[in-house]
Amino acid sequence: MHYNSPIVRPQTDANDLFIELTVGCTHNSCTFCNFYDGYPFRVADWKQIEEDLQEAAAVYPHTTKVWATGGNPFALSVDNLKRFADLTKEYLPEARIGTYARVNDLYHKSAEEIHILHEAGYDNIVLGIESADDDVLSHVKKGYTAEDILRECKKLEEAGMPYRIIYLGGLAGAGNGEESARRTAAVLNQLHPYYMFLTTVAILPGTKLHQEMLDGTFKEETELERLKEFRRLIQDMKNPIGVFSATSTDVLAFTAHFPEDKDKVLKKFDKAISTFSAEDEAYFNARRHAMRSV
Ligand code: SF4
């Protein structure tokens, strides 16, 4: 198998078969991200892709889940994405394909084309929207707005493409977390992702956001503020959704499905918030600052 850059995937997809479709990220400008530093975006060689699928088929012919690796393979043209799906089907006929997409990757794909990609094998794509608060999106240079998120996710829904999202707490900075969560929930209440990963940012040395923190132009949210931010988001979200909040950055680990688990989860947050001590703050903050990648 060929892997020419770090493999980043959701925790829930860790057991998928990883096939390198792209290397790096087309954007590579989010101020908190160091995933693909030193790995300029490129499409993997088609011969390499076919060899990897052949090798995988020899060992795991009944693979049901392929994760197409890279920062945002959905940036590829519809023709190239279809080519990858067709090749995958040739060697692994039972497999469905998951991958990351940036909101911008959908701009030039119609609902009909996205539907064709879904029929060809793409399923469960993941959009790291991070937030739907325009102040946050602009500050961290995500390269799109809340309106873009709304429009493109509605297109996914029109196309019948199931999708998941990532919310990255802490990006709003000290004093702004709850308002940012409120704004994000207002957008998400107009959409129907079936799953959400709740994570919070670790500010990594070498990133622009880290430099802003050193300069004093960005003040990190406390761990307690992050808990309150998540609580606000959960409280305000209305549509049914599965939630995974058990990454190394999460103070309170849980998986749940809303609305049925909502009251139980909100109570967990209330308890954690009301009993959060200075020792807890110091412990979780030290743990976060020891991270070198998310
Ligand atoms: S967060 Fe995602 S879109 Fe932004 S630079 Fe990193 S990989 Fe690219």
Boltz pocket constraint, residues with backbone or C-beta under 6 A from the ligand:
constraints:
  - pocket:
      binder: B
      contacts: [[A, 25], [A, 26], [A, 27], [A, 28], [A, 29], [A, 30], [A, 33], [A, 34], [A, 35], [A, 36], [A, 71], [A, 102], [A, 128], [A, 142]]
      max_distance: 6.0
